[in-house]
């Protein structure tokens, strides 16, 4: 298991479009991918779970990857988040 803290830069936070991009990226990997935010855990492979976390611009989340391809998953997801998730 590896974890890494990242800051959400999207002006509107993780609303539907960037949440979908995050989930699509997470689904490419076999590892379990979650993130913790304000004491809760969200499944990065579930759009509803990501939306339910109510992450806003400037918030810091902790990505958690666990599995065979966890290092690759972490780099891809952290890069996608830091790159603005297509926005």
C-alpha positions as CSV (number, residue, x, y, z in Angstrom):
1,X,0.0,0.0,0.0
2,X,1.2,3.5,-0.9
3,X,-0.3,6.9,-0.3
4,X,0.3,10.4,-1.4
5,X,-1.3,13.7,-0.6
6,X,-2.4,15.9,-3.6
7,X,-4.3,19.2,-3.8
8,X,-7.3,19.6,-6.1
9,X,-6.7,22.5,-8.5
10,X,-9.9,22.4,-10.4
11,X,-11.8,25.7,-9.9
12,X,-15.1,23.8,-9.2
13,X,-13.6,20.9,-7.3
14,X,-14.4,17.3,-8.1
15,X,-17.8,17.8,-9.8
16,X,-19.2,15.4,-12.4
17,X,-16.8,15.9,-15.3
18,X,-13.5,15.7,-13.4
19,X,-14.9,12.9,-11.2
20,X,-15.6,10.9,-14.3
21,X,-12.1,11.5,-15.6
22,X,-10.6,10.4,-12.3
23,X,-12.8,7.3,-12.2
24,X,-11.9,6.4,-15.9
25,X,-8.2,6.7,-15.1
26,X,-8.6,4.6,-11.9
27,X,-10.4,1.9,-13.7
28,X,-7.3,1.2,-15.9
29,X,-5.6,-0.4,-12.9
30,X,-6.2,-3.6,-11.0
31,X,-5.2,-2.1,-7.7
32,X,-7.7,-0.8,-5.1
33,X,-7.7,2.9,-5.4
34,X,-9.3,5.1,-2.7
35,X,-8.8,8.5,-1.2
36,X,-9.3,9.9,2.2
37,X,-10.9,13.3,2.8
38,X,-12.2,14.9,6.0
39,X,-12.2,11.6,7.8
40,X,-14.0,9.7,5.1
41,X,-12.8,7.2,2.4
42,X,-14.0,7.4,-1.2
43,X,-13.6,4.7,-3.9
44,X,-11.8,6.4,-6.8
45,X,-13.4,3.9,-9.2
46,X,-17.0,5.0,-8.3
47,X,-18.3,8.3,-9.6
48,X,-20.9,8.5,-6.9
49,X,-18.4,7.9,-4.2
50,X,-16.1,10.6,-5.6
51,X,-19.0,13.1,-5.9
52,X,-20.2,12.2,-2.4
53,X,-16.9,13.2,-0.9
54,X,-17.7,16.9,-1.8
55,X,-14.1,17.8,-2.6
56,X,-13.6,21.5,-3.5
57,X,-10.9,23.5,-5.1
58,X,-7.8,23.8,-2.8
59,X,-8.8,20.8,-0.7
60,X,-6.1,18.2,0.0
61,X,-6.9,14.5,-0.4
62,X,-4.7,11.5,0.3
63,X,-4.7,9.0,-2.5
64,X,-4.3,5.4,-1.4
65,X,-3.3,2.6,-3.9
66,X,-3.0,-1.0,-2.9
67,X,-2.3,-3.9,-5.3
68,X,0.0,-5.3,-8.0
69,X,0.2,-2.1,-10.0
70,X,0.0,0.4,-7.2
71,X,3.0,2.4,-8.1
72,X,1.9,2.9,-11.7
73,X,-1.6,3.8,-10.5
74,X,-0.4,6.3,-8.0
75,X,1.8,8.1,-10.6
76,X,-1.1,8.2,-13.2
77,X,-3.7,9.4,-10.8
78,X,-1.6,12.0,-9.0
79,X,-0.5,13.3,-12.4
80,X,-4.0,13.5,-13.7
81,X,-5.2,15.4,-10.5
82,X,-2.2,17.7,-10.6
83,X,-2.9,18.3,-14.3
84,X,-6.5,19.4,-13.6
85,X,-8.4,16.3,-14.7
86,X,-9.0,17.7,-18.2
87,X,-10.1,21.1,-17.2
